[in-house]
Amino acid sequence: HYGRGKGVSVTGAVDIPRREQLRNHHTATHIVFAACRKVLGPHVWQQGAKKTIDQAHLDITHFESLTQAENLAIENEANRIVHRCHPISKSYLPKDVAEKKYGFSLYQGGVVPGNELRVVDISGTDTEACCGTHCDNTAQVGSIKILKTTRISDGILRLYYVAGENAMKHMNEDATVLNQLLTDWSIPQDQLLSSGQR
């Protein structure tokens, strides 16, 4: 991008790796939310979200803390959505038209001011009013890994997760720790839990 101000020329450039990581976390937020609704039920509603380069989190309504099995089920469903390569469309619609077409579930992140909405539609998966940067299809996210889930208040859970390159980094770190334990203890992987409980 080139611009001029008071006789001075400036040049700007997009930090591609940074933008791609933010794009992956933005898109992953929609995917994790859709996975939560499928695994936990349609009562789940988004109460907030934050996306940074390092990780993202999503706050949802749910009546109890999640079990490890539920965390894993959400992660697995999220990655199934990724692997199905659903197309993602971004379009601007008059607010009344968008509401009639998609309903008020568009406002998972809160009501958007103005008379026009930017609608992000992951085909057959999730549709929300959102101004964030997003992938063109779910496969571009790469993979999603849930790091932890905490209860932040009555009826509100927060899921922390990473996507894309950061997901691979965390999975590699987990594999490194696992392999080091197996080497240090000189045991096969299927004996790790029983050995650790002694």
N, C-alpha and C positions, 0 to 999 in steps of 0.2 A: 504494500500500500504506500502511495506517495502523497504527500501533502505539503502545503506551503503556509507559513504564518510569519508575518512581519519580515518577509524577505529571507527566511531560513527554510531550506528544504529538509525534510525528514523522511526517513525510510522505516517502515515497520514490517515485521515478519511474524508469522504465526509459529509458535513453538509446537511443531507437529507431534512429537511424542507426548508432551504434556496434554495437548488437546485431545489426542486419541485416548489417553487414560481417563480423562474427565468424561469424554463421550461414552466410554465403556461403562463407567460407574453410573452415569445418568441413565443409560439404557438398562443396565442391570437392576436399577431401582424399580423400574416398571415390571421387569421380569420377576424379581423376588416378590413383589407385591402380588402379582398374579399367582405365583406358586403358593404364597401364604393363603390366599383365598381358596385355592383348590384343595390344599391339605387340611386347613383348619376350618373352613366354612365361609359362607357369604356374609357373615356378620363382621368380618375383618374389614376395617376401614383405615386409611392412612391418616396419621395424626402429625406427621412431620417427616422430614428427610434432610440429609446433608451429604454432599458429595465433594470429596477433595481428591487430590492426586493420590494420596496414600491409601485411602479406604473410603467407604460410604456407610451410612446407617439409615435405617428405615424404622420409624415408629408406627406401630399398628395397635388397633384395639383387639384385645383378647382377654378372656376371663381368668386365665391361669398361666403360670410359667410353662415354657416348652420343655418337653423331655428331649433327651439326646436323639431318640428315634424320630421325633417330630422335626428337629433341626435337620437331621439327615434327609428326611423325606422332602422337606422344602428345598434343600440344596439339590437333591436329585431331580426334582420336578423343574427347578429353575434351569438346570443344565439340559434337560430334555427339550425345553422351550428353545434354548440356544441352538441345540443340534438340529432342530427342525427347520432352521433357516427361514423363519417367518419374515415376510417383507414388512418394513416399517415405513409408513407414509407420514409426511408432515404437511399439513395444509392449514390455510386460514379460512375460517367460516364466520358468518355473522352469529352472534351469541345465541339468538333465538333458534336459528337453523340447527346449530350444533346441539343445543339442548333437546330439540325435538328428535334429532337423529340418534343421539347417544344417551340421553338422560342425564340426571344430575350426578351420576358417578364420575362424570368428567372432572368434577372438582375435588379429586382426592387430595390435592395439595392446597385446597382452600379456594374460595371464590375469586375469580380473576376480574379485575376492574376493566371497564371499557365495553364497547359494543362488538368487538371482534375477538375471536379466540384462535390461538394456534393449537391445533389438535394433532397429537401424536398417536397414531393408531398402529399397534402391533397386531397384525391380522389374526383374528380369532382368539386373541389373548388378553389384550388390555388397551383401553382407549382413554386418554386423559388430556386435559388442557395443560400444556407444558411448553415453556419457552427455552428449555435446555437443549444442548447439542446432543444429537442421537445418531446411532448407527443407521444404515440403510436396510439391514436385515439382522436378525438375532444372532446369526452365526458369527458376525463380526465382533461380538463381545468376547469370543474365545472360550472362556469358561468362568464359572462363578464359584467362589468358596466362602461359605459362612464361617466367620471367625468365632463369634460368640453371640449369645442372646441374654439380655438382662431385663429385669422388670424395673421400669423407671418410676412408675406410680401405679395406683390401683387401676387395673384394666388396661394398662399401656405397656407394651413390650418394645424393646429396641433391639433390632438385629443389625450386627456389624458384619460386613462382607467386603470382599475384593473381587475384581474382575480383570480379565485380560492378562497383561504381563504381570500384574501384581498377584493375581491368582496363581499363576505358574510359579512365581517366586515363593509364595507361601507353601505350595505343595512340594516344591523342591526342598525347602527347609524342613518340612515334616519328614520327608523321605530320608534326608541326611541324618536327622536325629534317630529315626527308627533303625537305620542301618548301623549307626554307631552303637546303639544299645545291643543289637544282635551280635555285633563283633565283640564288644566288651564282655558280654555275658556268655559268649560262645554257645548260643542256643538258636534253634530254628524259629521262624516267626510265629508259628502256631503254639509255641510254648512261652511266648513273651508275657502274656497276661498272668498265667499261673505262676511264673517265676517272680513277677513283680509283686504278687500278693503274698509271698512267703514271709 
